[in-house]
Structures are given as C-alpha cells and as structure tokens.
Amino acid sequence: MERRPTSAIVDTGALKHNYFQLRDRVSKTSKVMAVVKANAYGHGDIEVAGVLERLGCEFFGVAIAEEGERLRKSGITRPIVVLGGIYPGQVKDIFPLDLTPVVFDIPTAAALNSYAERLGTVKNIHVKIDTGMGRLGLLAGEIAPFFKGLKGLKNLRLEAVLSHFAEAESSDLDFTVRQLEDFLKGVDMIKGLGYAPEYIDMANSAAAVAHPDSRMDIIRPGIMLYGSYPAPRFAKDISLKPVLTLKTRVLHLKKVPPGFTVSYGRTFTAAEECVIATLPIGYADGLPRRLSGKGEVLVRGERAPIAGRVCMDLTMCDVTNINGVAAGDEVVVIGTQGPETIPVEEVAERSGTISYEIFCNISGRVPRVYV
C-alpha cells in the first residue's frame, strides 16, 4: 500500500559529520559511546547504530535492556551499555545478548555474579556514582561499602566508572565543576580500594564540547549526534548539521469566508477570506498540540501559520499570503525549504519543551527515510 506523504527524512551524511565533529574533540585514545536510546532520539536506532558502527564507534548506550536486545539482534557487534540498569528478571537475558549493565546496588551485582559463576564466565559491569543528578548511582557515602561488597564477587569485572552531569549545558559552571570534582574524588576512593577500572567517563554532549577536563576515557554524546545544540551558545563552539527533516504534503485546500472558524474549539476565526491548507500530520505523529495557533510550517519556501488546534491526525495552516499553493505541495514541519528554516529548537521553544522531546515524540507511524 502506498503510504501517506508524511515522513521523517534522516540524513546519514549529517550524522557522520556530527560524529566526527565530536570525535575530533577527544584524544586518539579516548572512545565514543553513541547514545542511541529511545530509538536514537527518534531517528531510528538500528540504522543510526549501523552507520556509526561502520565509522568505528566503540560503544553504544541504551536506556533499557530491550533496546540493547533490538540492536544486538539487528547485527550490532560493538559493546552495548545499558545505562538505566537492569531489572531482576533480566539478569539471565543479558548474558547471551552480551549487554553490559550499569550497576549501582549490591543485590543486582550479586545476582549477576551468581549467574556468571554458573556459566563459568566473567561479566563486565559499569558502576555509576551519583554526583548530583539525583537519579541513579551511588552517593558519596555509599561508594566504599559498595566496593567493599563487590570484592567477594569474583565473576564480575569493573570495566568502567561513570557519572552524569545535571546541567553541563549551563553557562553557570559552578555545579558542573563541583560534580566533576566529586566524581574524581569518588574514582580516587575506588582506586584506593584496589580497583583499576579500564574507563572513567562522565562527558555527555555538552560536557564533551564545553568541559575538556570531563572527556577522560569515553565521551557519551547524544543530542549533538543528531544535530541539535543543548543550548544556543554551543553553536559558536561546534558546527553541527541537522539530521532529521519532518515533512508532509498539502492534502486539501479550501477558501473560507470572513468569520469562518477552523478546528476544535473554534480558536481560529478568519478575519477575511482565507485559504486553509489541511496537512496529513497531527499530534499522533508527534506534531505538538502546543503549537496550536502559534506554530508555523514551510510551504513554497515561506512560513505559514498553523490555524486553530492541531488535531490527532490532521493540522490546518493559513496559506492565504503564499502564492500558487496547490494540493500535493511539500510542507516542511522541521527543516529547511528554500530560503527558510524551522529548526527543531524553534519548534521546541514554541512548544515549551526541549528538542529531545520533539525528536522522541515523532511516532512510529511516521516512516523514517534514510538518505
């Protein structure tokens, strides 16, 4: 069946460009862990990981074991780290899939060790320290007890110690500097207990660019791989190319008289005779409903305001002031058309959110087309 003309175009050339921009920030001995969780931030995890593995990317980061399983079954062979940890019932599953868990409690470590012992193998683990994110990881007072408890678990190998910044994109550096200092103190404590982790890592996209001291052995870029800046100020520090374009086509046109209202709640009223274009895309596809009455799209290289409320499957826009619009014309929701661009950051700002959420919310019924 021929599909409706709504799609997300993923530019693998731009992805490669961004990857090398980030890799060039680190030493030749440092590794890159590409974060491809949440379907590679909506860009397609299997395809993105495949491109990056062929470029030599050493690690992939996912949030949950199920994402790691999907990548492994697609043929990805490089190490896959489950950054969000694993659940008790997943202990036996991650061994045949060769997934590396992030661990931050002794019961999980003990369960992994027991299963590894049963298989006669040694399992790599990464251990997380919480330096101020308040999410996952060992607090400062928990580090020594945890690693003393880990001593007896001979079938586990500490491959890496990691932490996570809370606001590395901020221009206020105080908390980020403090987090890094606390992390390095924790690493020193771990080494003092007789451990020698192969990798120490903390740098996400923002830190990899703005905080050279945080790069260490592995950087973990996410949003910048996909061509979006964590904050506007980063545009002067690194040149990124947008990877994703979200587009559709005009489904239907109608000329409406003054006083005519459009969409649910009748929030748009034509002040004069207007031409309304209906687009086959809505909030079920990931177009934020919060753009109702304040977002724009590109038609024939010009901006057309969204008219009324974004519907589940359809959205209307006002093309009165754009000459020659016809059914079938291309419409760009995120991306460039002619001289105009609507970047994902603009869509996010108008929606009261961040680019990460905009990308992740592009639904599975929108096909990804790789070019």
Phi, psi and omega in degrees: 000132176292137185273159173296159189274045177243125184205161173250117180268122182251118184269102182289336174295319177294321177301314179298316178304312182295321179301313182287330173301320180284317180299325180294347179279348186244165180289165182294339180271348180281154181252163175242128171252103179285125181273112184240025177294168178052048179057044182054051180054039178084001184267350181103099188295318183296314183290316180296312180297322178299316178297313185288326177296320179294337177276352178104009179302130190276328183224156170234139179250130176236166181271322187226158184299327180299324177293322177296320178299317180299315180294316182297318181289343177276351178111003177291130185250341182290161180304136178241121184256127179270095190292333182271007182080176181239163179259157187309318182288353182265354184306311184289337185280331186283345180290306179295336179274351181055050175264143180259115183274145165274130187238143180211019174209149184292320179304318178293317179300318181295320179294319177296317180297318181298317181288322177297321178296319179298325180275351182071039182226173175241132184254127173289139173226154170248135182249134185255136175251135177267109181256011178141001176283329178072029186243279178237152174123168181277129172286165186306317182287349181263349186297306183299311179301319180298309185287335172291322178291332181287340183305321184277358183262085191285348182261015174243142177239124178283099181277324185208154170238134184221165170213184185217131178286147179267331183207050181295341179279350185285147175283345173275111189271350191304309185292323179296315178299317180296319178299315180296318178299315180296323179296313182294327174297318178297319178298317178299320178297317180297317178294325178295338178272006174100010180263151178225075180299142181289326184230141172239125184212145181210342192281117169274192183305306185298315182293324180299332179266314190267342186230082184306326182295342183271353188291314174047231189270331181220138166252150184238072181286142175234273190301327181290333174303329186264009171086017179244142182269134178298332175208152185304328185296341182287344182298335179276347184260336183209139182263110180248154175244131176302134183266329188245135170240128178255121185219163176209196177222157178295123179272320189205145177236142173214142176263123185244150183278167175304141180089350180289139181250153187232134170073177182302140178077355176052044184279346176247128176236128180291121179282337178212183177299128185233155171252119183252127176256131176261131185246138180276063176206142181208193184290340174290343177265349180111002174284115188300132177296337179292351175279356181307121176075359180220353176270172178222160172228168180254128176227126181052038176075012179233158181276133177238124181288142173293130184257114179076195186280139171293129179266176182298317187240347186223153177219142178253147174222157184264111181249022183306320187266012179248121186285139168076017181295136181225157174303136182098349179296142178292142176231127179255126179265317173230124178132198186244140173218116184061228184277353187253149176225137168246098181286157180300329180296325178292316178301317181296314182298316180292338180267357180072035182216203182237161183300326179307313183291321179301311179300310186294334183274357174291115195282168182293342180278355173268113182292141173266128181245122186260126183232000000 
